[in-house]
Amino acid sequence: MTLFSRKGAEGGRAVRHEPAELVPTVDDLAYARAHHGAPGGGNAVVMTMGALHEGHATLIRAARARVGAKGFVVVTVFVNPLQFGAGEDLDRYPRTLDADLELAFDAGASVVFAPSVDEVYPGGEPQVRITAGPMGERLEGSSRPGHFDGMLTVVAKLLHLTAPDLAFFGQKDAQQLALIRRMARDLNFPVEIVGVETVREPDGLALSSRNRYLSADERRTALALSGALFAARDRLAAQEALRARATSLPGEPGRAGNRAEALQRLGEARAAADAHAVAQAAEPGGADAVRAAARAVLDGAAKAEPPIVLDYLALVDPADFTEVADDHEGEAVLAVAARVGTTRLIDNIPLTFGATK
């Protein structure tokens, strides 16, 4: 790989005309952005902490697709110390820069900006930081105090340094994505924040740099995270289908008996056996049942060997990450965090209540 550098013999700097690959300094990043973007192309950034995998490659490909062949795609690789708390895995976090470069350029990156900590924070840890606010104190913020303040601080700094039109983030980190969108909106960052769907292994486990820490047995247990989310999704789908069926049947609205008779005439004996449930299915509600379906899977995994240790399971409003009520209608996010062995994993799935109305 070419290490991009502007330093040379003449006046301490040499002009480089070939495309840059790896840029280690802020000055080199600014030069690469100014000289290697093609006219008519947009600028995009994909921010990572390295240890890149197919999920990151999906983000980079999405960025390249949006800006086109003439666009400029910067991939940042920086393990940000501000977002790691006491006892977290900063020192343990994998550093695989050579492999990261190969994946990034194969996926369509123009340059990889991989600065040192001193390059990003030249005066030491910054005294002025972005505060995540109330949303940043919930769920991940409660489990990892200060994490989102550190994350938003480095994202804000990297947005200034890379000056993108578009910034791509994975939906797997749903709360992070929501906070970045809120920061961009509240502080008038001139950038479009683009969320990209979670990439999963064939068995459903969400791709994560931390998956490499899992033993074979731990990985089997970890499948309960996605399994819980899928169980909740299936429970909601069944609930919405029942609601649609109930509202389409003859009879007066709210009359359980009439609906039960209609269902029985159609041969749906199981649904007809619970006329009250059928009637209720036509009304808003069902968030508690969705939560229960997910929790049942996690409760079973808590008895596995090794066990899953649940941090939180939450069904939240994506606007502020507060828990939704049982009669919630509209968009929601079901989020889960747990430890398996010494590895902490997160996952989530978007859900829509009342989709059939």
N, C-alpha and C positions, 0 to 999 in steps of 0.2 A: 504494500500500500504506500502511496505517496504521502509523506508528511508535509503538509502545506506550511510554508514559513515565508515571511516577507523579509527576513533578515538576510543581508548579504554583504559583499565587500564594499560596494559603492555607496558611501553615505550611510552604511549600516543597513541598507535595504536593497533588495533586488526585485525587479518587477517580474511576476510570474504570469504567463499567458495561458498555460495549460490549466484545465479544470482542477480545482483543489479536491482532495479526498478527506484527509484528517486535518482539522484545524484545532490547535490547542489553546489559542489565546483569543481574547476579545478583539484585539487589533486585526488579527488574521481573519476572524469571522467577518468583521466589518469590510475588510478588503475583498474577501471572497464574495460576499453578498453584492458588493458594488460592481465587481468586475466579471462575475461569472453567471449572473442572471441574464437570460436572453430577453430582448425587447418583446413585449406582448405576453410574457408569461407571468403568472402570479407567484407569490412567495408563500410557502407553507412550512410549518414546523411540527415535528413530532418529538415530544419530550419524553425521555426515558432515563432510568437509572442503570441502564446496561443489562447484562445477562439476557440479551434479546432472544425472543422465541417467535413462533409463528403469529402470535397475537400482535407483537410489535410489527412484524412484516406486513400484516394486514393493514395496520394504521399507515405504514409508509406507502403501500400500494394505493390506498385510498387517497392519500395526499397527492401522489403522483397523478392519479386519474383526474383529480380536480384541477390541478394547475396545468396539466398537459406536458408535452415533451419540452416546451420552451420554458416551463416553470422552474422554480428554484426550491428544492426541498431540503431543509436542514433537519437532521436528526441530532438531538442533544443526548449525550451520555454523561450523566453526572449523578453520583451518589450524594445526595444532599444531606449533610449532617443535621441541618436544622429540623428535619422531620422525623428524626429518630430520638426516642425518649430513653431514659435510664433503663438499662437492662435489655434494650432491644438489639437487633442484630446488625448494627452498623458495620462492625469489624468483620462479621461473618458474611455479610452480603456479598454475593459472587461478583467478581470482576473478571470479565472475559472479553477484553477489548478487541483482540484480533478476530475472534469469532463474530463479535458484534459488527465490526467493519464489513466483514464478508456478507453477513445477512443484510445489513442496511443498504449496501450498494447493489446487491442482487435485487432488492425490493424496489429500488428506484431513487435512493437518496442522492442528492447532489454533493453534499458535504456532511461529515459527522463532526460536530463540535463537542470535543471531549476535554474540557478544561480541568485544571486542578482546583482543589478547594481554595487555595490562595488566589487563584485567578478570578474566581467568582466572588470571593469575600476577601479582597486584598487588605482590608484593615481589621481582619478578624471577624467574628460573628457580628452581623449588622445590628446596630442599636435601634434602628427604625425598621419595623416589620409590618406586614399586613396582618390584621386581625380577622379571623374567620367569622366572628360574631356568633349569635345564638345557634345557627345551624351547625357551626363547627364544634359545638360542645355536645352534640348528640351522637349516639351510636359510636362510630370510630373515634370521634372527638372525646367522648367520655372514657372510652377504653384507652386512648392514647392522648393524654392531655398535651396540648401544644403542637400536635402533629400537623393539623391543618394550617395553623399560623405559619409554620415552617414551610409547608408545601406551597401555600399561596405566595409567600415571600419570594421563593425561588422561581415560581412560575411567572410572577410579575416581572422579575429581573430578566428572565430569559425572553419574555415577550418584548421587552424593550431592546434587548441585544439582537434578537433575530428579526424584529420588525416584520412579522408575517401578516399576510392578508387572512390566512386560515391557520388554525391550530387544531390538531387532531388528538383526541383522547379516547381511551377505551371506556365503554359503558360498564365494564366489570367493576371499576372503581366509581360506582354511581354517585356516592356522596361527594367525592373529589370533583367529579365532572360538574355536579350541580353547584358546588362552591366556586369553581373557576368561572362558570357562566355568570354567576351572581357578581363576582368580582369584576368581570369584564363589563357587565351592564352598569353596576354601581359606580365604577371608576372611569367609565367611558374609554375603555381600551378599544382602539379602532381595529378590531379583529373579530372574525367569525369563529366561534368555538364549535367544532364538529365532533359529535359523539359517534363512535363506531361500535357496532355490535360485538358482544363478548365472543371470543373464539374458544372452543372447547375441544378437548381430546375426544376420540371416538366413544369413550365410555361416559362422557358427560362432564368430566372434571374440567373446570375452567383453567385455561392456561395461566401459569404464574411462574415467575422466576423462583419462587419459594418451593415449587413442587419438587425440585431436585433434592430438597432436604429429606423427603419422605422415603422411609423404607417401604418394601413391598407390602407389608402388613398395614403400615400406616396409610399407604395410598388406598388400599381397599376400604379402610374405615372412612377416609376423606371423601369417598364417593357419596357419603350420606349428605354432604352439603348440597350438591346438585340434585341428588335424589329427593331431598326435602322440597326444594324449589319446584321440581317437576311434579311432585305429588300435589303441591298447592295449585300449580297451574292446571293440572287435570281436574282437580276438585272444582275449581272455578269454572272450567269449561263445561263440566257436567251440570253445575248449578245454573249457568247461563242458558244451556240448552233446555233444561227443565223449565226455567222461567219463560223462555220463548214458547215452549210447548203449552205451558199452562195458559199463557195470555192469548194463545190462538184458538183455544178450545171453546165450544159453545157454553153458554151459561152466563149468569150475571157476575160481574166482577166482584171479588171478595166472597163469593158463595162457594165454600169448600165442597159442599155436597154435590152441587151441579158439576164442578170440575171432576170430582171423583167418579161420578156416573159417566161422564163423557170419556174419561180415560179408560174406565172399565169396558165401555162399549168398544173401544179401540183395541182391547186386549192387553192393555198395559196394566196388568194386575199389580205389579210391584208398586208402581206410582200410585195407583188407585187405593192401595192399602193404607196410604198415609195421606188422606185428603187435606189435612191441615197443612202438611209440608208443601203439597202442591199449590195450595192457595197462597202460602207465604212466598213461594218461589216467584210469584208474579210481582211481588213487592220488592223495593230496594233492600239490600242487605246481603249478608253472607261473608263479610270479612273475617269474622271469628271462625267460621268453619274452614276457611282457607288457611288461616293461621294454624288451626288444630291439625289439619292434614300434614302440614310441614313439620310441626312439632312431633307428631307421632313417629316420623322417620328418624328424627334426631334423638328422640327418647330411646329408640331401639339401638341406635349407634352408640349411645352412652353406655350400653351394656356389652359392647363389642370388646375384643382384645386385639390391639390396644383400643381404649375407648376414645370417643370424641368428647371434648370438654367444651360445652357451648358457652360462648361469650354473650351473644345476643341473637335473637330472631325478631325481626321487626317488619311490620307492614306499614309503610309510610307514604305520606304525600310527597311526590318528587319535588314540589316547590319549596318545602322547608324541612323535610325529613321528620315531621311529627307523625305520631301514630294516627292511623285513620280509624274512624268509628265503624261499628258493624254495618251501619246503613250507608257506608261510603259508596259513591258512584263516580266513575271517571278513572283517571290514571292513578296508579300506585306502583310502588317498588317494594318487593319482598326481599329483604336483605338478611344475610346470615354471616356470622363470624364465629370461628371455633378454633380450638387447638387440637392437633393430633400429634402426640408426642411433644416435641419442643417447637413445632412449626405452627404458626398462626396463619389461617387462611380465611379469605372472605369470598363471597359470591352474592349475586342478586339476580333477580329476574323482573322485568316490567310486566305488569298486569293491568287489565282494563275491566272495571266493574260496570255492568249495565251495557255491554257492547251490543246486545241484541235489541235494544230499544230504539 
